[in-house]
């Protein structure tokens, strides 16, 4: 069974930045990536903050029922 890894893009980035890396990791991991609020076309009415982005990650993990993921980013 493959472990899960979540790829996190940087400031002003988007999940599309990791398409090649996602392909390379896919033989060892179930690879997940997403856009933080306000990035990659994902709308946001909130001010950017580390707390907001941490909430985005927590929500993504919960919604996708991911347990004990590795985080890269």
PDB file of N, H, CA, C and O in Angstrom:
ATOM      1  N   UNK A   1       0.840  -1.184   0.000  1.00  0.00           N
ATOM      2  CA  UNK A   1       0.000   0.000   0.000  1.00  0.00           C
ATOM      3  C   UNK A   1       0.885   1.247   0.000  1.00  0.00           C
ATOM      4  O   UNK A   1       1.827   1.350   0.786  1.00  0.00           O
ATOM      5  N   UNK A   2       0.578   2.174  -0.873  1.00  0.00           N
ATOM      6  H   UNK A   2      -0.188   2.090  -1.511  1.00  0.00           H
ATOM      7  CA  UNK A   2       1.338   3.411  -0.977  1.00  0.00           C
ATOM      8  C   UNK A   2       0.954   4.365   0.146  1.00  0.00           C
ATOM      9  O   UNK A   2      -0.202   4.417   0.566  1.00  0.00           O
ATOM     10  N   UNK A   3       1.933   5.113   0.622  1.00  0.00           N
ATOM     11  H   UNK A   3       2.872   5.071   0.281  1.00  0.00           H
ATOM     12  CA  UNK A   3       1.662   6.189   1.565  1.00  0.00           C
ATOM     13  C   UNK A   3       1.168   7.415   0.804  1.00  0.00           C
ATOM     14  O   UNK A   3       1.299   7.496  -0.417  1.00  0.00           O
ATOM     15  N   UNK A   4       0.612   8.345   1.523  1.00  0.00           N
ATOM     16  H   UNK A   4       0.505   8.280   2.515  1.00  0.00           H
ATOM     17  CA  UNK A   4       0.111   9.582   0.922  1.00  0.00           C
ATOM     18  C   UNK A   4       1.140  10.691   1.059  1.00  0.00           C
ATOM     19  O   UNK A   4       1.832  10.791   2.073  1.00  0.00           O
ATOM     20  N   UNK A   5       1.234  11.526   0.026  1.00  0.00           N
ATOM     21  H   UNK A   5       0.672  11.445  -0.797  1.00  0.00           H
ATOM     22  CA  UNK A   5       2.061  12.726   0.079  1.00  0.00           C
ATOM     23  C   UNK A   5       1.236  13.880  -0.485  1.00  0.00           C
ATOM     24  O   UNK A   5       0.531  13.731  -1.483  1.00  0.00           O
ATOM     25  N   UNK A   6       1.338  15.012   0.166  1.00  0.00           N
ATOM     26  H   UNK A   6       1.910  15.132   0.977  1.00  0.00           H
ATOM     27  CA  UNK A   6       0.645  16.219  -0.289  1.00  0.00           C
ATOM     28  C   UNK A   6       1.710  17.216  -0.722  1.00  0.00           C
ATOM     29  O   UNK A   6       2.609  17.552   0.050  1.00  0.00           O
ATOM     30  N   UNK A   7       1.605  17.685  -1.956  1.00  0.00           N
ATOM     31  H   UNK A   7       0.876  17.413  -2.583  1.00  0.00           H
ATOM     32  CA  UNK A   7       2.542  18.657  -2.505  1.00  0.00           C
ATOM     33  C   UNK A   7       1.955  20.054  -2.331  1.00  0.00           C
ATOM     34  O   UNK A   7       0.847  20.326  -2.794  1.00  0.00           O
ATOM     35  N   UNK A   8       2.693  20.935  -1.669  1.00  0.00           N
ATOM     36  H   UNK A   8       3.593  20.714  -1.293  1.00  0.00           H
ATOM     37  CA  UNK A   8       2.218  22.292  -1.404  1.00  0.00           C
ATOM     38  C   UNK A   8       3.015  23.293  -2.231  1.00  0.00           C
ATOM     39  O   UNK A   8       4.243  23.339  -2.153  1.00  0.00           O
ATOM     40  N   UNK A   9       2.313  24.085  -3.015  1.00  0.00           N
ATOM     41  H   UNK A   9       1.316  24.047  -3.079  1.00  0.00           H
ATOM     42  CA  UNK A   9       2.978  25.105  -3.827  1.00  0.00           C
ATOM     43  C   UNK A   9       3.372  26.302  -2.960  1.00  0.00           C
ATOM     44  O   UNK A   9       2.883  26.457  -1.841  1.00  0.00           O
ATOM     45  N   UNK A  10       4.247  27.131  -3.480  1.00  0.00           N
ATOM     46  H   UNK A  10       4.645  27.005  -4.388  1.00  0.00           H
ATOM     47  CA  UNK A  10       4.698  28.317  -2.767  1.00  0.00           C
ATOM     48  C   UNK A  10       3.850  29.534  -3.086  1.00  0.00           C
ATOM     49  O   UNK A  10       2.835  29.447  -3.777  1.00  0.00           O
ATOM     50  N   UNK A  11       4.285  30.658  -2.572  1.00  0.00           N
ATOM     51  H   UNK A  11       5.109  30.729  -2.010  1.00  0.00           H
ATOM     52  CA  UNK A  11       3.586  31.921  -2.778  1.00  0.00           C
ATOM     53  C   UNK A  11       3.452  32.214  -4.268  1.00  0.00           C
ATOM     54  O   UNK A  11       4.391  32.032  -5.042  1.00  0.00           O
ATOM     55  N   UNK A  12       2.285  32.664  -4.641  1.00  0.00           N
ATOM     56  H   UNK A  12       1.523  32.812  -4.011  1.00  0.00           H
ATOM     57  CA  UNK A  12       1.946  33.010  -6.026  1.00  0.00           C
ATOM     58  C   UNK A  12       2.011  31.812  -6.966  1.00  0.00           C
ATOM     59  O   UNK A  12       2.001  31.984  -8.185  1.00  0.00           O
ATOM     60  N   UNK A  13       2.079  30.612  -6.421  1.00  0.00           N
ATOM     61  H   UNK A  13       2.088  30.473  -5.431  1.00  0.00           H
ATOM     62  CA  UNK A  13       2.144  29.412  -7.229  1.00  0.00           C
ATOM     63  C   UNK A  13       0.793  28.746  -7.374  1.00  0.00           C
ATOM     64  O   UNK A  13      -0.240  29.305  -7.007  1.00  0.00           O
ATOM     65  N   UNK A  14       0.823  27.545  -7.915  1.00  0.00           N
ATOM     66  H   UNK A  14       1.663  27.092  -8.214  1.00  0.00           H
ATOM     67  CA  UNK A  14      -0.389  26.742  -8.062  1.00  0.00           C
ATOM     68  C   UNK A  14       0.005  25.269  -8.124  1.00  0.00           C
ATOM     69  O   UNK A  14       1.178  24.930  -8.280  1.00  0.00           O
ATOM     70  N   UNK A  15      -0.986  24.414  -8.000  1.00  0.00           N
ATOM     71  H   UNK A  15      -1.939  24.689  -7.873  1.00  0.00           H
ATOM     72  CA  UNK A  15      -0.723  22.973  -8.013  1.00  0.00           C
ATOM     73  C   UNK A  15      -0.124  22.511  -9.333  1.00  0.00           C
ATOM     74  O   UNK A  15       0.531  21.470  -9.377  1.00  0.00           O
ATOM     75  N   UNK A  16      -0.333  23.259 -10.405  1.00  0.00           N
ATOM     76  H   UNK A  16      -0.865  24.104 -10.370  1.00  0.00           H
ATOM     77  CA  UNK A  16       0.199  22.871 -11.712  1.00  0.00           C
ATOM     78  C   UNK A  16       1.722  22.861 -11.735  1.00  0.00           C
ATOM     79  O   UNK A  16       2.319  22.205 -12.589  1.00  0.00           O
ATOM     80  N   UNK A  17       2.361  23.576 -10.814  1.00  0.00           N
ATOM     81  H   UNK A  17       1.876  24.109 -10.120  1.00  0.00           H
ATOM     82  CA  UNK A  17       3.818  23.598 -10.748  1.00  0.00           C
ATOM     83  C   UNK A  17       4.392  22.214 -10.498  1.00  0.00           C
ATOM     84  O   UNK A  17       5.548  21.954 -10.834  1.00  0.00           O
ATOM     85  N   UNK A  18       3.608  21.330  -9.919  1.00  0.00           N
ATOM     86  H   UNK A  18       2.670  21.541  -9.646  1.00  0.00           H
ATOM     87  CA  UNK A  18       4.103  20.031  -9.501  1.00  0.00           C
ATOM     88  C   UNK A  18       3.707  18.888 -10.429  1.00  0.00           C
ATOM     89  O   UNK A  18       3.816  17.727 -10.033  1.00  0.00           O
ATOM     90  N   UNK A  19       3.262  19.167 -11.626  1.00  0.00           N
ATOM     91  H   UNK A  19       3.174  20.109 -11.947  1.00  0.00           H
ATOM     92  CA  UNK A  19       2.791  18.082 -12.494  1.00  0.00           C
ATOM     93  C   UNK A  19       3.891  17.051 -12.771  1.00  0.00           C
ATOM     94  O   UNK A  19       3.625  15.850 -12.723  1.00  0.00           O
ATOM     95  N   UNK A  20       5.099  17.487 -13.054  1.00  0.00           N
ATOM     96  H   UNK A  20       5.316  18.463 -13.093  1.00  0.00           H
ATOM     97  CA  UNK A  20       6.186  16.537 -13.314  1.00  0.00           C
ATOM     98  C   UNK A  20       6.580  15.790 -12.041  1.00  0.00           C
ATOM     99  O   UNK A  20       6.798  14.579 -12.074  1.00  0.00           O
ATOM    100  N   UNK A  21       6.673  16.501 -10.929  1.00  0.00           N
ATOM    101  H   UNK A  21       6.496  17.485 -10.901  1.00  0.00           H
ATOM    102  CA  UNK A  21       7.025  15.863  -9.659  1.00  0.00           C
ATOM    103  C   UNK A  21       5.946  14.867  -9.247  1.00  0.00           C
ATOM    104  O   UNK A  21       6.249  13.797  -8.720  1.00  0.00           O
ATOM    105  N   UNK A  22       4.687  15.224  -9.489  1.00  0.00           N
ATOM    106  H   UNK A  22       4.441  16.093  -9.918  1.00  0.00           H
ATOM    107  CA  UNK A  22       3.581  14.316  -9.176  1.00  0.00           C
ATOM    108  C   UNK A  22       3.744  13.002  -9.940  1.00  0.00           C
ATOM    109  O   UNK A  22       3.547  11.925  -9.377  1.00  0.00           O
ATOM    110  N   UNK A  23       4.097  13.090 -11.201  1.00  0.00           N
ATOM    111  H   UNK A  23       4.256  13.964 -11.658  1.00  0.00           H
ATOM    112  CA  UNK A  23       4.315  11.880 -12.001  1.00  0.00           C
ATOM    113  C   UNK A  23       5.480  11.060 -11.469  1.00  0.00           C
ATOM    114  O   UNK A  23       5.403   9.832 -11.434  1.00  0.00           O
ATOM    115  N   UNK A  24       6.552  11.714 -11.057  1.00  0.00           N
ATOM    116  H   UNK A  24       6.615  12.712 -11.086  1.00  0.00           H
ATOM    117  CA  UNK A  24       7.730  10.992 -10.552  1.00  0.00           C
ATOM    118  C   UNK A  24       7.457  10.295  -9.228  1.00  0.00           C
ATOM    119  O   UNK A  24       7.979   9.208  -8.979  1.00  0.00           O
ATOM    120  N   UNK A  25       6.635  10.917  -8.370  1.00  0.00           N
ATOM    121  H   UNK A  25       6.211  11.799  -8.572  1.00  0.00           H
ATOM    122  CA  UNK A  25       6.333  10.338  -7.059  1.00  0.00           C
ATOM    123  C   UNK A  25       5.239   9.277  -7.105  1.00  0.00           C
ATOM    124  O   UNK A  25       5.083   8.509  -6.155  1.00  0.00           O
ATOM    125  N   UNK A  26       4.487   9.226  -8.188  1.00  0.00           N
ATOM    126  H   UNK A  26       4.613   9.849  -8.960  1.00  0.00           H
ATOM    127  CA  UNK A  26       3.287   8.390  -8.219  1.00  0.00           C
ATOM    128  C   UNK A  26       3.562   6.890  -8.099  1.00  0.00           C
ATOM    129  O   UNK A  26       2.655   6.131  -7.757  1.00  0.00           O
ATOM    130  N   UNK A  27       4.777   6.451  -8.369  1.00  0.00           N
ATOM    131  H   UNK A  27       5.514   7.067  -8.647  1.00  0.00           H
ATOM    132  CA  UNK A  27       5.072   5.031  -8.226  1.00  0.00           C
ATOM    133  C   UNK A  27       5.304   4.640  -6.759  1.00  0.00           C
ATOM    134  O   UNK A  27       5.236   3.460  -6.416  1.00  0.00           O
ATOM    135  N   UNK A  28       5.576   5.624  -5.895  1.00  0.00           N
ATOM    136  H   UNK A  28       5.631   6.583  -6.174  1.00  0.00           H
ATOM    137  CA  UNK A  28       5.831   5.332  -4.483  1.00  0.00           C
ATOM    138  C   UNK A  28       4.769   5.888  -3.546  1.00  0.00           C
ATOM    139  O   UNK A  28       4.643   5.432  -2.410  1.00  0.00           O
ATOM    140  N   UNK A  29       4.008   6.866  -4.012  1.00  0.00           N
ATOM    141  H   UNK A  29       4.110   7.237  -4.935  1.00  0.00           H
ATOM    142  CA  UNK A  29       3.031   7.546  -3.157  1.00  0.00           C
ATOM    143  C   UNK A  29       1.704   7.734  -3.877  1.00  0.00           C
ATOM    144  O   UNK A  29       1.639   7.762  -5.106  1.00  0.00           O
ATOM    145  N   UNK A  30       0.659   7.859  -3.089  1.00  0.00           N
ATOM    146  H   UNK A  30       0.711   7.836  -2.090  1.00  0.00           H
ATOM    147  CA  UNK A  30      -0.605   8.403  -3.580  1.00  0.00           C
ATOM    148  C   UNK A  30      -0.424   9.911  -3.464  1.00  0.00           C
ATOM    149  O   UNK A  30      -0.415  10.453  -2.358  1.00  0.00           O
ATOM    150  N   UNK A  31      -0.279  10.589  -4.597  1.00  0.00           N
ATOM    151  H   UNK A  31      -0.286  10.149  -5.495  1.00  0.00           H
ATOM    152  CA  UNK A  31       0.105  11.995  -4.615  1.00  0.00           C
ATOM    153  C   UNK A  31      -1.137  12.883  -4.663  1.00  0.00           C
ATOM    154  O   UNK A  31      -2.035  12.682  -5.480  1.00  0.00           O
ATOM    155  N   UNK A  32      -1.163  13.858  -3.777  1.00  0.00           N
ATOM    156  H   UNK A  32      -0.433  14.022  -3.114  1.00  0.00           H
ATOM    157  CA  UNK A  32      -2.259  14.826  -3.705  1.00  0.00           C
ATOM    158  C   UNK A  32      -1.669  16.225  -3.830  1.00  0.00           C
ATOM    159  O   UNK A  32      -0.576  16.491  -3.330  1.00  0.00           O
ATOM    160  N   UNK A  33      -2.381  17.100  -4.486  1.00  0.00           N
ATOM    161  H   UNK A  33      -3.269  16.884  -4.893  1.00  0.00           H
ATOM    162  CA  UNK A  33      -2.025  18.514  -4.466  1.00  0.00           C
ATOM    163  C   UNK A  33      -3.286  19.337  -4.655  1.00  0.00           C
ATOM    164  O   UNK A  33      -4.299  18.840  -5.149  1.00  0.00           O
ATOM    165  N   UNK A  34      -3.217  20.562  -4.270  1.00  0.00           N
ATOM    166  H   UNK A  34      -2.394  20.965  -3.868  1.00  0.00           H
ATOM    167  CA  UNK A  34      -4.374  21.439  -4.327  1.00  0.00           C
ATOM    168  C   UNK A  34      -3.878  22.877  -4.377  1.00  0.00           C
ATOM    169  O   UNK A  34      -2.694  23.141  -4.167  1.00  0.00           O
ATOM    170  N   UNK A  35      -4.775  23.792  -4.650  1.00  0.00           N
ATOM    171  H   UNK A  35      -5.737  23.578  -4.820  1.00  0.00           H
ATOM    172  CA  UNK A  35      -4.448  25.205  -4.617  1.00  0.00           C
ATOM    173  C   UNK A  35      -4.922  25.805  -3.303  1.00  0.00           C
ATOM    174  O   UNK A  35      -6.059  25.594  -2.881  1.00  0.00           O
ATOM    175  N   UNK A  36      -4.035  26.553  -2.664  1.00  0.00           N
ATOM    176  H   UNK A  36      -3.111  26.724  -3.006  1.00  0.00           H
ATOM    177  CA  UNK A  36      -4.454  27.330  -1.506  1.00  0.00           C
ATOM    178  C   UNK A  36      -5.459  28.378  -1.961  1.00  0.00           C
ATOM    179  O   UNK A  36      -5.504  28.731  -3.140  1.00  0.00           O
ATOM    180  N   UNK A  37      -6.264  28.873  -1.031  1.00  0.00           N
ATOM    181  H   UNK A  37      -6.228  28.586  -0.074  1.00  0.00           H
ATOM    182  CA  UNK A  37      -7.208  29.948  -1.363  1.00  0.00           C
ATOM    183  C   UNK A  37      -6.440  31.102  -1.999  1.00  0.00           C
ATOM    184  O   UNK A  37      -5.357  31.471  -1.546  1.00  0.00           O
ATOM    185  N   UNK A  38      -7.026  31.668  -3.063  1.00  0.00           N
ATOM    186  H   UNK A  38      -7.907  31.369  -3.430  1.00  0.00           H
ATOM    187  CA  UNK A  38      -6.424  32.806  -3.738  1.00  0.00           C
ATOM    188  C   UNK A  38      -5.308  32.445  -4.697  1.00  0.00           C
ATOM    189  O   UNK A  38      -4.611  33.334  -5.186  1.00  0.00           O
ATOM    190  N   UNK A  39      -5.121  31.168  -4.980  1.00  0.00           N
ATOM    191  H   UNK A  39      -5.688  30.446  -4.583  1.00  0.00           H
ATOM    192  CA  UNK A  39      -4.053  30.710  -5.873  1.00  0.00           C
ATOM    193  C   UNK A  39      -4.632  29.789  -6.937  1.00  0.00           C
ATOM    194  O   UNK A  39      -5.616  29.089  -6.696  1.00  0.00           O
ATOM    195  N   UNK A  40      -4.016  29.794  -8.117  1.00  0.00           N
ATOM    196  H   UNK A  40      -3.217  30.363  -8.313  1.00  0.00           H
ATOM    197  CA  UNK A  40      -4.394  28.866  -9.172  1.00  0.00           C
ATOM    198  C   UNK A  40      -5.856  28.938  -9.570  1.00  0.00           C
ATOM    199  O   UNK A  40      -6.444  27.928  -9.956  1.00  0.00           O
ATOM    200  N   UNK A  41      -6.444  30.111  -9.482  1.00  0.00           N
ATOM    201  H   UNK A  41      -5.966  30.932  -9.169  1.00  0.00           H
ATOM    202  CA  UNK A  41      -7.843  30.282  -9.860  1.00  0.00           C
ATOM    203  C   UNK A  41      -8.842  29.962  -8.759  1.00  0.00           C
ATOM    204  O   UNK A  41     -10.050  30.071  -8.970  1.00  0.00           O
ATOM    205  N   UNK A  42      -8.356  29.567  -7.586  1.00  0.00           N
ATOM    206  H   UNK A  42      -7.375  29.478  -7.414  1.00  0.00           H
ATOM    207  CA  UNK A  42      -9.255  29.285  -6.458  1.00  0.00           C
ATOM    208  C   UNK A  42      -9.584  30.609  -5.769  1.00  0.00           C
ATOM    209  O   UNK A  42      -8.689  31.286  -5.262  1.00  0.00           O
ATOM    210  N   UNK A  43     -10.854  30.976  -5.750  1.00  0.00           N
ATOM    211  H   UNK A  43     -11.581  30.426  -6.161  1.00  0.00           H
ATOM    212  CA  UNK A  43     -11.218  32.269  -5.167  1.00  0.00           C
ATOM    213  C   UNK A  43     -11.034  32.296  -3.648  1.00  0.00           C
ATOM    214  O   UNK A  43     -11.008  31.258  -2.987  1.00  0.00           O
ATOM    215  N   UNK A  44     -10.909  33.499  -3.123  1.00  0.00           N
ATOM    216  H   UNK A  44     -10.931  34.342  -3.660  1.00  0.00           H
ATOM    217  CA  UNK A  44     -10.838  33.697  -1.674  1.00  0.00           C
ATOM    218  C   UNK A  44     -11.352  35.086  -1.337  1.00  0.00           C
ATOM    219  O   UNK A  44     -11.061  36.058  -2.034  1.00  0.00           O
ATOM    220  N   UNK A  45     -12.108  35.161  -0.275  1.00  0.00           N
ATOM    221  H   UNK A  45     -12.344  34.371   0.291  1.00  0.00           H
ATOM    222  CA  UNK A  45     -12.570  36.454   0.244  1.00  0.00           C
ATOM    223  C   UNK A  45     -11.787  36.819   1.499  1.00  0.00           C
ATOM    224  O   UNK A  45     -12.069  37.831   2.141  1.00  0.00           O
ATOM    225  N   UNK A  46     -10.805  35.993   1.847  1.00  0.00           N
ATOM    226  H   UNK A  46     -10.576  35.171   1.326  1.00  0.00           H
ATOM    227  CA  UNK A  46     -10.029  36.175   3.068  1.00  0.00           C
ATOM    228  C   UNK A  46      -8.666  36.770   2.771  1.00  0.00           C
ATOM    229  O   UNK A  46      -8.135  36.606   1.673  1.00  0.00           O
ATOM    230  N   UNK A  47      -8.100  37.465   3.754  1.00  0.00           N
ATOM    231  H   UNK A  47      -8.532  37.599   4.646  1.00  0.00           H
ATOM    232  CA  UNK A  47      -6.728  37.936   3.652  1.00  0.00           C
ATOM    233  C   UNK A  47      -5.796  36.734   3.760  1.00  0.00           C
ATOM    234  O   UNK A  47      -6.062  35.805   4.522  1.00  0.00           O
ATOM    235  N   UNK A  48      -4.709  36.752   3.000  1.00  0.00           N
ATOM    236  H   UNK A  48      -4.493  37.507   2.381  1.00  0.00           H
ATOM    237  CA  UNK A  48      -3.738  35.674   3.073  1.00  0.00           C
ATOM    238  C   UNK A  48      -3.108  35.650   4.455  1.00  0.00           C
ATOM    239  O   UNK A  48      -2.763  36.691   5.014  1.00  0.00           O
ATOM    240  N   UNK A  49      -2.963  34.451   4.996  1.00  0.00           N
ATOM    241  H   UNK A  49      -3.244  33.605   4.542  1.00  0.00           H
ATOM    242  CA  UNK A  49      -2.269  34.278   6.271  1.00  0.00           C
ATOM    243  C   UNK A  49      -1.848  32.821   6.396  1.00  0.00           C
ATOM    244  O   UNK A  49      -2.420  31.938   5.756  1.00  0.00           O
ATOM    245  N   UNK A  50      -0.861  32.589   7.213  1.00  0.00           N
ATOM    246  H   UNK A  50      -0.397  33.307   7.733  1.00  0.00           H
ATOM    247  CA  UNK A  50      -0.418  31.218   7.471  1.00  0.00           C
ATOM    248  C   UNK A  50      -1.558  30.424   8.101  1.00  0.00           C
ATOM    249  O   UNK A  50      -1.740  29.247   7.791  1.00  0.00           O
ATOM    250  N   UNK A  51      -2.326  31.062   8.983  1.00  0.00           N
ATOM    251  H   UNK A  51      -2.178  32.018   9.235  1.00  0.00           H
ATOM    252  CA  UNK A  51      -3.465  30.382   9.606  1.00  0.00           C
ATOM    253  C   UNK A  51      -4.493  29.943   8.567  1.00  0.00           C
ATOM    254  O   UNK A  51      -5.029  28.839   8.656  1.00  0.00           O
ATOM    255  N   UNK A  52      -4.771  30.792   7.589  1.00  0.00           N
ATOM    256  H   UNK A  52      -4.336  31.689   7.517  1.00  0.00           H
ATOM    257  CA  UNK A  52      -5.718  30.443   6.524  1.00  0.00           C
ATOM    258  C   UNK A  52      -5.204  29.250   5.731  1.00  0.00           C
ATOM    259  O   UNK A  52      -5.956  28.315   5.456  1.00  0.00           O
ATOM    260  N   UNK A  53      -3.936  29.278   5.366  1.00  0.00           N
ATOM    261  H   UNK A  53      -3.325  30.038   5.590  1.00  0.00           H
ATOM    262  CA  UNK A  53      -3.380  28.197   4.570  1.00  0.00           C
ATOM    263  C   UNK A  53      -3.310  26.895   5.369  1.00  0.00           C
ATOM    264  O   UNK A  53      -3.520  25.817   4.813  1.00  0.00           O
ATOM    265  N   UNK A  54      -3.016  26.987   6.667  1.00  0.00           N
ATOM    266  H   UNK A  54      -2.845  27.863   7.118  1.00  0.00           H
ATOM    267  CA  UNK A  54      -3.038  25.796   7.523  1.00  0.00           C
ATOM    268  C   UNK A  54      -4.448  25.216   7.579  1.00  0.00           C
ATOM    269  O   UNK A  54      -4.618  23.997   7.574  1.00  0.00           O
ATOM    270  N   UNK A  55      -5.454  26.078   7.633  1.00  0.00           N
ATOM    271  H   UNK A  55      -5.316  27.068   7.637  1.00  0.00           H
ATOM    272  CA  UNK A  55      -6.850  25.621   7.614  1.00  0.00           C
ATOM    273  C   UNK A  55      -7.176  24.959   6.280  1.00  0.00           C
ATOM    274  O   UNK A  55      -7.877  23.948   6.245  1.00  0.00           O
ATOM    275  N   UNK A  56      -6.670  25.527   5.176  1.00  0.00           N
ATOM    276  H   UNK A  56      -6.100  26.349   5.205  1.00  0.00           H
ATOM    277  CA  UNK A  56      -6.873  24.916   3.855  1.00  0.00           C
ATOM    278  C   UNK A  56      -6.315  23.494   3.821  1.00  0.00           C
ATOM    279  O   UNK A  56      -6.961  22.583   3.303  1.00  0.00           O
ATOM    280  N   UNK A  57      -5.113  23.305   4.375  1.00  0.00           N
ATOM    281  H   UNK A  57      -4.588  24.045   4.796  1.00  0.00           H
ATOM    282  CA  UNK A  57      -4.494  21.981   4.393  1.00  0.00           C
ATOM    283  C   UNK A  57      -5.308  21.020   5.257  1.00  0.00           C
ATOM    284  O   UNK A  57      -5.596  19.896   4.846  1.00  0.00           O
ATOM    285  N   UNK A  58      -5.673  21.469   6.449  1.00  0.00           N
ATOM    286  H   UNK A  58      -5.439  22.382   6.782  1.00  0.00           H
ATOM    287  CA  UNK A  58      -6.448  20.615   7.360  1.00  0.00           C
ATOM    288  C   UNK A  58      -7.774  20.204   6.729  1.00  0.00           C
ATOM    289  O   UNK A  58      -8.182  19.048   6.834  1.00  0.00           O
ATOM    290  N   UNK A  59      -8.449  21.154   6.072  1.00  0.00           N
ATOM    291  H   UNK A  59      -8.117  22.094   5.986  1.00  0.00           H
ATOM    292  CA  UNK A  59      -9.723  20.847   5.411  1.00  0.00           C
ATOM    293  C   UNK A  59      -9.513  19.827   4.290  1.00  0.00           C
ATOM    294  O   UNK A  59     -10.299  18.890   4.150  1.00  0.00           O
ATOM    295  N   UNK A  60      -8.459  20.005   3.495  1.00  0.00           N
ATOM    296  H   UNK A  60      -7.821  20.766   3.609  1.00  0.00           H
ATOM    297  CA  UNK A  60      -8.169  19.098   2.393  1.00  0.00           C
ATOM    298  C   UNK A  60      -7.930  17.679   2.913  1.00  0.00           C
ATOM    299  O   UNK A  60      -8.448  16.711   2.358  1.00  0.00           O
ATOM    300  N   UNK A  61      -7.144  17.568   3.977  1.00  0.00           N
ATOM    301  H   UNK A  61      -6.723  18.355   4.428  1.00  0.00           H
ATOM    302  CA  UNK A  61      -6.852  16.263   4.561  1.00  0.00           C
ATOM    303  C   UNK A  61      -8.130  15.604   5.065  1.00  0.00           C
ATOM    304  O   UNK A  61      -8.356  14.416   4.837  1.00  0.00           O
ATOM    305  N   UNK A  62      -8.948  16.369   5.738  1.00  0.00           N
ATOM    306  H   UNK A  62      -8.764  17.335   5.922  1.00  0.00           H
ATOM    307  CA  UNK A  62     -10.204  15.839   6.279  1.00  0.00           C
ATOM    308  C   UNK A  62     -11.169  15.428   5.165  1.00  0.00           C
ATOM    309  O   UNK A  62     -11.727  14.331   5.198  1.00  0.00           O
ATOM    310  N   UNK A  63     -11.364  16.308   4.182  1.00  0.00           N
ATOM    311  H   UNK A  63     -10.911  17.199   4.156  1.00  0.00           H
ATOM    312  CA  UNK A  63     -12.304  16.037   3.088  1.00  0.00           C
ATOM    313  C   UNK A  63     -11.899  14.817   2.274  1.00  0.00           C
ATOM    314  O   UNK A  63     -12.758  14.099   1.762  1.00  0.00           O
ATOM    315  N   UNK A  64     -10.598  14.576   2.148  1.00  0.00           N
ATOM    316  H   UNK A  64      -9.900  15.159   2.564  1.00  0.00           H
ATOM    317  CA  UNK A  64     -10.098  13.462   1.351  1.00  0.00           C
ATOM    318  C   UNK A  64      -9.750  12.238   2.187  1.00  0.00           C
ATOM    319  O   UNK A  64      -9.223  11.251   1.674  1.00  0.00           O
ATOM    320  N   UNK A  65     -10.051  12.312   3.483  1.00  0.00           N
ATOM    321  H   UNK A  65     -10.479  13.113   3.901  1.00  0.00           H
ATOM    322  CA  UNK A  65      -9.830  11.192   4.403  1.00  0.00           C
ATOM    323  C   UNK A  65      -8.407  10.636   4.298  1.00  0.00           C
ATOM    324  O   UNK A  65      -8.199   9.431   4.152  1.00  0.00           O
ATOM    325  N   UNK A  66      -7.440  11.546   4.376  1.00  0.00           N
ATOM    326  H   UNK A  66      -7.608  12.524   4.494  1.00  0.00           H
ATOM    327  CA  UNK A  66      -6.036  11.174   4.292  1.00  0.00           C
ATOM    328  C   UNK A  66      -5.500  11.069   5.718  1.00  0.00           C
ATOM    329  O   UNK A  66      -5.634  12.001   6.512  1.00  0.00           O
ATOM    330  N   UNK A  67      -4.896   9.934   6.032  1.00  0.00           N
ATOM    331  H   UNK A  67      -4.787   9.177   5.387  1.00  0.00           H
ATOM    332  CA  UNK A  67      -4.326   9.777   7.367  1.00  0.00           C
ATOM    333  C   UNK A  67      -2.804   9.736   7.271  1.00  0.00           C
ATOM    334  O   UNK A  67      -2.254   9.056   6.404  1.00  0.00           O
ATOM    335  N   UNK A  68      -2.133  10.447   8.141  1.00  0.00           N
ATOM    336  H   UNK A  68      -2.579  10.999   8.845  1.00  0.00           H
ATOM    337  CA  UNK A  68      -0.664  10.457   8.251  1.00  0.00           C
ATOM    338  C   UNK A  68       0.044  10.769   6.938  1.00  0.00           C
ATOM    339  O   UNK A  68       0.910  10.002   6.517  1.00  0.00           O
ATOM    340  N   UNK A  69      -0.302  11.880   6.275  1.00  0.00           N
ATOM    341  H   UNK A  69      -1.006  12.503   6.617  1.00  0.00           H
ATOM    342  CA  UNK A  69       0.371  12.181   5.009  1.00  0.00           C
ATOM    343  C   UNK A  69       1.779  12.727   5.219  1.00  0.00           C
ATOM    344  O   UNK A  69       2.082  13.334   6.246  1.00  0.00           O
ATOM    345  N   UNK A  70       2.625  12.497   4.230  1.00  0.00           N
ATOM    346  H   UNK A  70       2.379  12.004   3.396  1.00  0.00           H
ATOM    347  CA  UNK A  70       3.891  13.197   4.131  1.00  0.00           C
ATOM    348  C   UNK A  70       3.551  14.546   3.492  1.00  0.00           C
ATOM    349  O   UNK A  70       2.633  14.634   2.677  1.00  0.00           O
ATOM    350  N   UNK A  71       4.285  15.585   3.857  1.00  0.00           N
ATOM    351  H   UNK A  71       5.031  15.514   4.519  1.00  0.00           H
ATOM    352  CA  UNK A  71       4.058  16.920   3.301  1.00  0.00           C
ATOM    353  C   UNK A  71       5.330  17.376   2.607  1.00  0.00           C
ATOM    354  O   UNK A  71       6.421  17.283   3.171  1.00  0.00           O
ATOM    355  N   UNK A  72       5.189  17.871   1.375  1.00  0.00           N
ATOM    356  H   UNK A  72       4.303  17.946   0.917  1.00  0.00           H
ATOM    357  CA  UNK A  72       6.325  18.400   0.625  1.00  0.00           C
ATOM    358  C   UNK A  72       5.953  19.784   0.140  1.00  0.00           C
ATOM    359  O   UNK A  72       4.923  19.962  -0.510  1.00  0.00           O
ATOM    360  N   UNK A  73       6.781  20.762   0.450  1.00  0.00           N
ATOM    361  H   UNK A  73       7.618  20.618   0.977  1.00  0.00           H
ATOM    362  CA  UNK A  73       6.508  22.101  -0.052  1.00  0.00           C
ATOM    363  C   UNK A  73       7.078  23.159   0.830  1.00  0.00           C
ATOM    364  O   UNK A  73       6.932  24.347   0.542  1.00  0.00           O
TER     365      UNK A  73
END
